[in-house]
């Protein structure tokens, strides 16, 4: 790609085909998912094709950005813009999770008391304002009790908190130019994240097959799976980011003073940790 360096020293990449190619992949995924969910045969393959195309494009797009960085084109001003971009991206993720936490709070603190109040008994005489809720009139399949914090959620909390510690050690090692030590602790961080996902998968299997908790299990089932499921997806994304950083570390990328990709992935991972702590208390304890 053509590129230029303006008189003020800010690197500007040339025109790129990657945004259009990314949009094509996302459009194929949207059509594939929508048609598949509505029963159109074989549309799952369009969804898969769009996803694979997206991975292919993003791989090359990020590869170009990495090449520019390693070529020394990303000066302090570019580094600052990356930091602001990552900050706003994480803020958008905070708002994303806030909407689901808000739905959980509203349903428990407002909807349940209102539906169980005296003025609602005419419409819903059999409604019990208990959590998990079976909905007005008991129309939703019953969930006997909410999932508690022990043992899997507590074990997963320990895993994520430990991963935050190992990631911090890896970061300090990189800043001290101890590449081997940074690689070891970053590898351990990723392993803890993968173990978290396996434990969550086991919890989902237990919740679905033994406890009977599904997305259709009323407001409890929907908020539980949306919060924990999207968090698990973010753990997967964070582990993917850290894996790319690990490969770059092994290849000899980054210096003690120039390693924003590491820092950006670390910010994201710590954000995921904080969200889990809130989720652990609000979903499993309260």
Buried (B, 14 or more C-beta within 10 A) or exposed (E): EEEEEEEEEEBEBEEEEBEEBBEBBBEBBEBBBEBBEEEEEEBBEBBBBBBEBBEEBBEEBEEBBBEBBBEEBBEEEBEEEBBEEBEEBBEEBEEEBEEBBEBBBEBBEEBBEEBBEEEBEEEBEEBEBEBBBBBBEEEBBEBEEBBEBEEBBBBBBEBBEBBBBBBBBBBEBBBEEBBEBBBBBBBBBBBBBBBBBEBBEEBBEEBBEEBEBBEEBBBBBBBBBBBBEBBBEBBBBBBEBBBBBBEBBEEEBBEEEBBBBBBBBBBBBBBBBEBBEBBBEBBBEE
